[in-house]
Amino acid sequence: MSTFYQEKKQFFDNLLTVYGRKPVLEVLQDSSIPVFRLHLADTNQSGGILANIEKLASRRGVDIRYHSRDELSRISKNRRQDQGVAIDLSCPGYQHYRDFLRERSATNFRLIALDKITNPQNLGMILRSVSASPLDGILLPTRGSAPLCPLVIKASAGTLFKCTILRCDKLDDALSAFAEAGTDICVLSGSADTSLNDYHPRRSVIYVLGNETQGVSPEVARLANTRLRIPMNNGVESLNVAVTAALIAFRGVI
């Protein structure tokens, strides 16, 4: 495989695709978001919001491509909700988890994994905390999680494009691969014996944060070899998942 081909493949692997007319319009309205290419179905009716999308893309010098409806759905991977519009964003830290694991297997790393975090604001705030912290990135499944949409971009204050985001289809499959490579898999539990403050990993570790209401799913919890608790007072049972992520991200730093 030539160096040129590898670099080209890496570039396209790091593109983040946002779909839907309003989300794409909001992306184009924000000049700080790095846009690579706009995709439109050739069956779209002209005018209205689509005219604004094309005008903004042209003004910004964005490459515009027209596709059949089937081709567009293969790009968006969501025919039901793409509304005939998708846009590729340049996101250097967006990569497949296997590429990260292959490159970093010989070094110790710290990641946060998100198990079915569905609130875009929570996801954006977690991305912001991780981006600002010494953590090495986020492991984010494409199934069951909030999509990386303009709401997430806004909540992250644009740090989404600075954060290392490791994508996977199913979180349990990815965590199994990390565990086989010798990574500690940690989940938070109020009944755990070990406090987060007392945990000092000697090898790579992934902290798994669960859904806002149901917590970590059973299939993911079974993969954990470590359970940790955050000491709570005054009868409070849990914290918002974004707050928990920030505590983990900056533990031992502040």
C-alpha positions in Angstrom: 0.0 0.0 0.0 1.5 3.3 -1.1 2.1 6.2 1.3 -0.3 8.4 -0.8 -3.1 5.8 -0.6 -2.6 5.4 3.2 -2.7 9.2 3.7 -5.8 9.5 1.5 -7.5 6.7 3.4 -6.6 8.2 6.7 -8.0 11.6 5.6 -11.4 10.1 4.6 -11.5 7.9 7.7 -11.3 11.0 9.8 -14.3 12.7 8.2 -17.3 13.2 10.3 -20.6 13.2 8.4 -23.6 15.2 9.6 -27.0 14.9 7.9 -30.4 16.6 7.8 -31.3 20.0 6.3 -31.4 22.1 9.5 -28.2 20.5 11.0 -26.3 21.0 7.8 -27.5 24.6 7.5 -26.4 25.2 11.1 -23.0 23.7 10.4 -22.5 26.0 7.3 -23.6 29.1 9.3 -20.7 28.5 11.7 -17.5 29.5 9.9 -15.4 27.9 12.7 -16.5 24.4 11.7 -14.1 22.9 9.2 -16.2 21.7 6.2 -14.8 19.4 3.5 -17.7 18.5 1.2 -21.5 18.9 0.9 -23.6 16.1 -0.5 -27.1 16.6 -2.0 -29.6 14.2 -3.6 -30.3 15.2 -7.2 -34.0 14.5 -6.5 -34.3 17.4 -4.0 -36.8 20.1 -4.7 -35.0 23.4 -5.1 -35.6 26.5 -3.0 -36.2 27.2 0.7 -33.7 25.9 3.1 -31.8 23.9 0.3 -31.2 27.2 -1.5 -29.7 28.7 1.6 -27.5 25.6 2.1 -26.2 25.8 -1.4 -25.6 29.5 -1.2 -23.6 29.2 2.1 -21.6 26.3 0.8 -20.7 28.2 -2.4 -19.8 31.3 -0.4 -17.4 29.2 1.8 -15.9 27.5 -1.2 -17.2 24.1 -0.2 -17.1 21.3 -2.7 -20.7 20.3 -3.6 -21.5 16.9 -5.0 -24.9 15.6 -6.3 -25.9 12.0 -6.0 -28.8 9.7 -6.6 -31.0 9.1 -3.6 -29.5 5.7 -3.0 -25.9 7.1 -3.2 -26.8 9.8 -0.7 -28.2 7.3 1.7 -25.0 5.3 1.6 -23.1 8.5 2.5 -25.4 9.5 5.4 -26.1 6.0 6.5 -29.5 7.2 7.6 -31.9 7.4 4.6 -34.9 8.0 6.9 -33.6 11.2 8.5 -31.0 12.6 6.1 -33.6 14.6 4.1 -31.4 14.3 1.0 -28.5 16.3 2.6 -25.2 15.4 4.2 -22.0 17.2 4.9 -18.5 16.0 5.7 -16.5 17.7 8.4 -12.7 17.5 8.9 -12.1 16.0 12.3 -8.5 14.8 12.6 -9.1 13.0 16.0 -12.0 11.0 14.7 -10.8 7.5 14.0 -11.7 3.8 14.3 -10.8 2.3 17.7 -8.8 -0.5 16.1 -6.4 2.0 14.5 -5.9 3.6 17.9 -5.3 0.2 19.6 -2.8 -0.8 16.9 -0.8 2.5 17.3 -1.0 2.7 21.1 -0.9 -0.9 22.2 2.6 -0.6 23.6 1.8 2.5 25.6 -0.4 3.2 28.6 -3.5 5.3 27.8 -6.6 6.4 29.6 -10.0 6.6 27.9 -13.6 7.3 28.7 -16.2 5.0 27.0 -19.8 6.1 26.7 -22.5 3.4 26.9 -25.7 4.8 25.3 -25.4 8.4 26.2 -28.4 9.8 24.4 -28.5 13.5 25.6 -26.7 15.7 23.1 -25.9 18.3 25.7 -24.3 15.7 28.0 -22.3 14.3 25.1 -21.0 17.7 24.1 -20.0 18.6 27.7 -18.2 15.3 28.1 -16.3 15.9 24.9 -15.3 19.4 26.1 -14.0 18.0 29.5 -12.1 15.2 27.8 -10.6 17.5 25.2 -9.3 19.8 27.9 -8.0 17.1 30.1 -4.9 14.7 30.1 -7.2 11.8 29.0 -6.3 10.2 25.6 -9.8 10.3 24.2 -13.4 8.9 24.1 -14.6 5.6 22.9 -18.0 6.3 21.3 -20.3 3.7 19.8 -22.3 4.7 16.7 -25.3 2.5 17.9 -27.5 3.8 20.7 -25.7 7.1 21.3 -26.6 10.6 20.5 -25.3 11.5 17.0 -22.5 14.0 16.6 -24.9 16.7 15.5 -24.8 20.5 15.7 -26.4 20.3 19.2 -23.3 18.3 20.4 -20.9 20.6 18.6 -22.5 23.6 20.3 -22.5 21.9 23.8 -18.8 21.0 23.3 -18.0 24.7 22.4 -16.3 23.4 19.2 -13.9 21.2 21.1 -15.3 18.1 19.3 -12.9 18.9 16.5 -9.9 18.8 19.0 -10.9 15.7 20.8 -9.8 12.1 20.0 -13.0 10.2 19.3 -12.7 6.5 18.8 -15.7 5.1 16.9 -17.0 1.6 17.1 -20.3 -0.1 16.1 -21.0 -1.9 19.4 -19.3 -0.9 22.6 -19.1 -4.4 24.1 -17.2 -5.6 21.0 -14.7 -2.8 21.2 -14.2 -3.2 25.0 -13.6 -6.9 24.5 -10.8 -6.1 22.0 -9.2 -3.6 24.5 -9.5 -6.1 27.3 -7.7 -8.8 25.2 -4.9 -6.2 24.7 -4.6 -5.9 28.5 -6.7 -2.8 29.2 -8.5 -2.5 32.5 -12.2 -1.9 32.1 -13.8 0.1 34.9 -17.4 0.9 35.7 -18.8 3.2 38.3 -21.0 1.6 41.0 -22.3 3.0 44.3 -21.8 -0.4 46.0 -18.1 -0.8 44.9 -15.5 -1.3 47.6 -12.8 0.9 45.9 -13.1 4.6 45.7 -12.2 6.4 42.5 -9.5 8.4 44.5 -7.9 5.2 45.7 -7.6 3.6 42.3 -4.2 3.9 40.7 -4.0 1.9 37.5 -0.6 0.5 36.4 -1.7 -0.2 32.8 -4.1 1.2 30.3 -7.6 1.8 31.5 -11.0 2.6 30.1 -13.7 4.2 32.4 -17.1 3.3 31.2 -20.0 5.7 31.8 -23.6 4.5 31.4 -26.9 5.8 30.2 -28.4 8.8 31.9 -31.2 6.8 33.5 -30.3 3.1 33.2 -26.6 3.2 33.8 -24.1 0.8 32.3 -25.8 -2.0 30.2 -25.5 -5.6 31.5 -23.6 -6.7 28.4 -21.0 -4.0 29.0 -20.9 -4.4 32.8 -20.0 -8.1 32.4 -16.7 -7.1 30.7 -15.5 -4.9 33.6 -12.7 -6.2 35.8 -12.8 -3.2 38.1 -15.7 -1.4 39.9 -15.2 2.0 41.5 -17.4 4.4 43.5 -17.5 8.1 43.9 -18.0 8.9 47.6 -21.4 10.7 48.1 -22.9 12.6 51.0 -26.3 13.8 52.2 -28.1 10.9 50.7 -27.3 11.8 47.1 -27.1 8.6 45.0 -25.5 9.7 41.7 -24.2 12.6 39.7 -25.0 13.8 36.2 -22.9 11.7 33.7 -21.2 14.8 32.3 -20.1 15.8 35.9 -18.8 12.3 36.5 -16.8 12.4 33.3 -15.2 15.7 34.4 -14.2 14.2 37.7 -12.6 11.3 36.0 -10.9 13.4 33.4 -9.2 15.7 35.9 -8.6 13.4 38.8 -5.1 13.9 40.2 -4.6 17.1 38.1 -6.4 19.8 40.0 
